[in-house]
């Protein structure tokens, strides 16, 4: 390869803006944490979609679009549909390893997956964990695509003719079809390969025709049992890891809480030990909350949602292959002194983008007899400047109501999970609920509790990321110096663009003596200089160091760009190579001017010829020899006429002197 890409990326600062990001917590889920179940590193097939300057750019559908209405036909009018141009990138399928290849050379590929967040970057070497819920818009259609298309079948059809190209085209087509559902990103209407546009449309249309798929089985160890019970009595059983592939490690957080593996409470269990498949626990302790943590091997099916290390702002993904992974889960229980019943809950997602689904889970404990649970979703309220929706002002009267859920009848303790609801207008939302037992007073859970509150952010449309390059000259003689100016626009806050410029050449000029039409794609191009790399964290320009061009011929600058602005940005893309603005013709240095020839010696004076009187005519005297005429001041008189007049005057003076001599 004629280019190498440095893999030096800083840990990114999370900004509290519309581009800010936080791990989307789900009920019972655990934030990804080391040791991670898998590590994303590198790609397994990418398709360029507006990644280079001059290529058509993709478009983002407006907020509230309906992807089930179908994919726009090739040649669509973006303005008529309300679409907005957005940044181009590489649409990729990504590799997952069992260990981090950056630090462990024994790491092996265990699975592949696709990105489900267009406007989030990728960082190879990031750890990922499977999650039991997917806060992804139209996740059911994404799961349909993953189960039906590449690499799980030879679909869609693509124009490639060899295995490598076919893999790239199918992977990229599937990735772009997924982004239609998750982010509203459409291929450019004038994409340079219309057949590949049709491939993306084929995937979208096929998924819509087949319908969404249900979520896969929970990829984390399950914890089944009551939401709590009376303090200082045996509460249980809790069945742990019934879906696991091996023993599950269980940790118990709760002051003064004891655990047992038998219903009589005679066989103690030590927190941090492992339970066999489907092992059971009973708990006893004082009033308060108890958290059960479980970690163990579980089969992660196709379509499993993978969340990245919260310390790094990276894209979320969904698996395209099934693989056993180490899952982590937790369950919060409440031990209460007795009556009245207790109602606690946990929202499925704390921060999400408009159009993503949200739900809520309620745990009822201490209930004796029938009751009815009625839940309400309040909002939206304006987001405070701090971004904390818990401070949005939920104590006021007349709160806006987004939805009132159907009442749920209960006969005892247990968990109630509300159906998913698609979010719409950005802002702050909070769940509230009322538990109405038949024989006692109601128990209210008012809105504003941090466990019940969520923030809906606008779905961002990333700007077009553009690299413009221009050489300092188009033609210059050998021995002179040239530079290249690199200008990047469209860098979003907290992101980095990495540039590696190179000067290639010389190549022999074309038949017409110029550099147009030369093949700069040939392998093993001659390299004049590898130039210093540059990192940009905001829009701007940089100029390379100067390079002296010693040999004649054609040269071209080329710059490899990688970035973490969009998904697929770590795939290197070379810009400018062979473009007219980047091509230089170096001509040979001019030959030195020849030295002036010496003036010839004056020839001998001719012999005097006899005069008519017989007296010889004398040779002109030295004093009468013409001398150079000094330059004249600019008087407006023709210079040639002035010189002739001066010569005539000298001739007259010479004749007069001769006449005087003769009289003597």
LODREN-71591 format. One record per residue (C-alpha): residue in three letters; x, y, z. Coordinates in steps of 0.5 Angstrom, whole numbers, plus 500, padded with zeros to 3 digits. Example, Ala and Ser with C-alpha at 12.3 -4.5 7.8 and 13.67 -1.06 7.14 Angstrom:
ALA525491516SER527498514
//
This chain:
UNK500500500UNK502507499UNK499510505UNK499508512UNK494511517UNK496513524UNK491510529UNK492516535UNK485518537UNK484522544UNK479520549UNK473525547UNK470530552UNK462529552UNK459535551UNK452537553UNK449539547UNK445536542UNK451532540UNK452530547UNK451523548UNK450518554UNK450511555UNK442509554UNK441505560UNK435500560UNK431496565UNK435491568UNK441493564UNK448494566UNK453500563UNK458496559UNK464495563UNK471492563UNK472486562UNK468487556UNK464482552UNK467483545UNK472489542UNK470492536UNK476493531UNK477494524UNK471493518UNK469487514UNK467491508UNK465498506UNK462502501UNK464509500UNK458514500UNK460521499UNK466520503UNK470523497UNK470531495UNK466531489UNK462525490UNK454526491UNK453526498UNK447523502UNK441526505UNK437526511UNK430525512UNK426531516UNK424529523UNK418525523UNK419522517UNK415515516UNK420510513UNK415505512UNK412509506UNK418506502UNK425508500UNK425514495UNK427512488UNK433514484UNK433521482UNK429523487UNK428531488UNK431532496UNK428539496UNK421536494UNK421531500UNK424536505UNK431532505UNK437536508UNK444534505UNK449531510UNK456528511UNK458522507UNK462517509UNK464509509UNK458505510UNK461498513UNK460492517UNK465492523UNK469486526UNK468484533UNK474480537UNK474476543UNK480481546UNK483488544UNK487487538UNK491493540UNK494490546UNK493482545UNK496479539UNK492473540UNK485476539UNK481473534UNK474475530UNK468472533UNK462476530UNK461482525UNK455487526UNK452494523UNK452501526UNK445503528UNK447511529UNK449514523UNK452521527UNK456517532UNK464515530UNK467509531UNK474507535UNK477501534UNK479497540UNK473500544UNK470495548UNK462493547UNK457489552UNK450486549UNK444489552UNK437486553UNK434492550UNK435496543UNK433504544UNK433504536UNK428507532UNK425501528UNK429496531UNK424490528UNK426492521UNK433492523UNK433485526UNK429483519UNK435486515UNK440483519UNK437476519UNK435476512UNK441479508UNK448479508UNK452476511UNK446471513UNK445470505UNK447472498UNK442478498UNK442484496UNK444483489UNK450487487UNK454489480UNK461486483UNK464480480UNK469478485UNK468476492UNK472482495UNK468487491UNK461483492UNK463483500UNK464491500UNK458492496UNK453488500UNK456490506UNK455497505UNK448496502UNK446493508UNK449498512UNK445504508UNK439500508UNK439500516UNK441507517UNK434509513UNK430506518UNK435508524UNK437515522UNK433517516UNK439517511UNK438516504UNK443515499UNK445521494UNK439521489UNK445522483UNK449516486UNK455515482UNK453507481UNK445507480UNK446499481UNK448500488UNK443505489UNK438499487UNK441494492UNK440499498UNK433500496UNK432492495UNK434491502UNK429497505UNK423494500UNK424487502UNK424489510UNK418493509UNK415487505UNK417482510UNK415486516UNK419487523UNK422482527UNK421481535UNK427482539UNK432476540UNK432472547UNK435476552UNK443476551UNK444477559UNK443472565UNK436473567UNK434474574UNK427472575UNK423473582UNK419478586UNK420485586UNK421485593UNK418483600UNK417484607UNK424485611UNK427480615UNK423475612UNK425470607UNK424473600UNK424469593UNK426465590UNK430468585UNK432464579UNK439466576UNK441465569UNK436460567UNK438462560UNK446462561UNK451457557UNK455456564UNK455458571UNK453465573UNK457469578UNK452473583UNK454479587UNK449482592UNK449489594UNK445491601UNK447492608UNK445486612UNK442482607UNK444474607UNK442470601UNK441462601UNK440457596UNK434453600UNK427455601UNK429454609UNK434459609UNK439454612UNK445453606UNK448460606UNK451463599UNK457468599UNK456474595UNK461473589UNK460466588UNK457462582UNK451459581UNK449453577UNK445454571UNK438456573UNK440456580UNK436459586UNK437464591UNK432467597UNK434473601UNK433476608UNK435483611UNK433489613UNK428494610UNK431498604UNK434496597UNK438490595UNK441489588UNK443483585UNK448483580UNK449477575UNK455475570UNK455469565UNK456466558UNK449467554UNK448466547UNK447473543UNK443472537UNK443476531UNK440482532UNK443483539UNK444490541UNK451492543UNK453498547UNK460501547UNK464503553UNK461509556UNK468513557UNK468513549UNK463516545UNK462511540UNK456508535UNK452503538UNK451496534UNK447490532UNK450483531UNK450480524UNK452474527UNK450470533UNK456468538UNK456466545UNK458473550UNK459474557UNK452478559UNK451482565UNK445484568UNK442487575UNK436487579UNK434492584UNK429489590UNK425493595UNK425490602UNK419494606UNK417494613UNK410491611UNK404495609UNK402500605UNK404497598UNK410500595UNK411502588UNK418503584UNK420504577UNK425505572UNK425508565UNK428504560UNK432509557UNK435516560UNK437520554UNK435518547UNK434521540UNK427523537UNK423517534UNK427512539UNK422508543UNK421508551UNK418504556UNK417504563UNK417498568UNK414498575UNK415493581UNK410492586UNK411490593UNK407489599UNK401488596UNK396484599UNK389483595UNK387486588UNK389492585UNK390497579UNK396500576UNK395506572UNK401509568UNK402516565UNK407519561UNK408527562UNK411532558UNK414535554UNK417540558UNK423545556UNK430542557UNK434546563UNK441549561UNK444543565UNK441538561UNK438535567UNK431533566UNK430532573UNK430539574UNK425541569UNK420543574UNK415537575UNK412540581UNK407545578UNK400544576UNK397543569UNK403539567UNK402537559UNK400529558UNK404525553UNK400519554UNK395515559UNK396508559UNK391502560UNK390500567UNK393494569UNK390489574UNK394486579UNK393480584UNK399481588UNK407483588UNK410483581UNK413487575UNK409491570UNK413493564UNK409498559UNK409497552UNK414501548UNK412508545UNK415512540UNK418519542UNK416525538UNK418532540UNK424533544UNK424535551UNK423533558UNK419527560UNK417523566UNK413517568UNK408517573UNK403512576UNK398510581UNK397504584UNK390503587UNK389497592UNK382495593UNK382495600UNK387501602UNK389508600UNK392509593UNK400509592UNK402515588UNK409515584UNK409522582UNK413525576UNK420528576UNK423522580UNK430521577UNK429514575UNK422516572UNK425522568UNK428522561UNK430527556UNK429526548UNK434530544UNK433532537UNK436527532UNK442531529UNK443531522UNK451532521UNK454537516UNK457535510UNK465533512UNK469536506UNK476536505UNK479541499UNK486541497UNK490546492UNK497545490UNK501552491UNK503552483UNK501548477UNK507549473UNK514551475UNK521550473UNK525544476UNK529546483UNK523550485UNK519548492UNK511547492UNK506546498UNK499543499UNK494547503UNK488542506UNK482545508UNK477541512UNK469544514UNK464540517UNK468538523UNK463537529UNK464539536UNK469534540UNK471530533UNK478529530UNK480529523UNK487526521UNK490528515UNK496525512UNK499528505UNK504525500UNK507528494UNK507523488UNK511523482UNK514524478UNK511521472UNK512522465UNK508528462UNK502526457UNK503526449UNK501533449UNK507535454UNK501536460UNK499532466UNK492531464UNK489524463UNK495521467UNK493514471UNK495516478UNK491510480UNK497505478UNK500501484UNK507503486UNK507510484UNK513514485UNK513518492UNK517524492UNK515525500UNK511523505UNK509529509UNK508531516UNK501529518UNK496534521UNK490533526UNK484538526UNK479538531UNK475544528UNK474547521UNK480550518UNK486550514UNK493547514UNK499548509UNK504542508UNK512543509UNK515545502UNK518540498UNK524542493UNK522539486UNK529537483UNK527533477UNK522534471UNK515531470UNK508531473UNK507531480UNK501530484UNK499531492UNK494526495UNK492526502UNK489520506UNK483523511UNK481519517UNK476521522UNK471520528UNK466524525UNK461519522UNK460512522UNK466508518UNK470514518UNK476510520UNK477507513UNK482511510UNK480515504UNK485519499UNK483525497UNK486530491UNK490525488UNK490526480UNK486532481UNK487538477UNK488543483UNK493538486UNK497536479UNK504540478UNK508540471UNK515541473UNK519543467UNK527542466UNK531548468UNK533553462UNK540552459UNK545558461UNK545564456UNK552563451UNK557568452UNK558574447UNK563572441UNK569577441UNK569583436UNK573582430UNK579586429UNK579592424UNK581590417UNK587594414UNK585601411UNK585600403UNK590603399UNK589610397UNK586610390UNK589616385UNK585622385UNK583625378UNK589630379UNK594625380UNK595627387UNK593621392UNK587621397UNK589621404UNK586615409UNK582618414UNK585621420UNK584617427UNK581623429UNK576623424UNK574616426UNK566615428UNK566614435UNK560610439UNK554615440UNK552616447UNK544615449UNK540621448UNK535624453UNK528622451UNK526629447UNK521626443UNK526626437UNK527619433UNK534616435UNK536614429UNK535621426UNK539624431UNK545619430UNK545620423UNK546628424UNK551627429UNK555623424UNK554628418UNK557634423UNK563630424UNK564629417UNK564637415UNK569638421UNK573633418UNK573636411UNK574643414UNK581641417UNK583638411UNK582644407UNK586648412UNK592643411UNK592644404UNK593651404UNK599651408
//
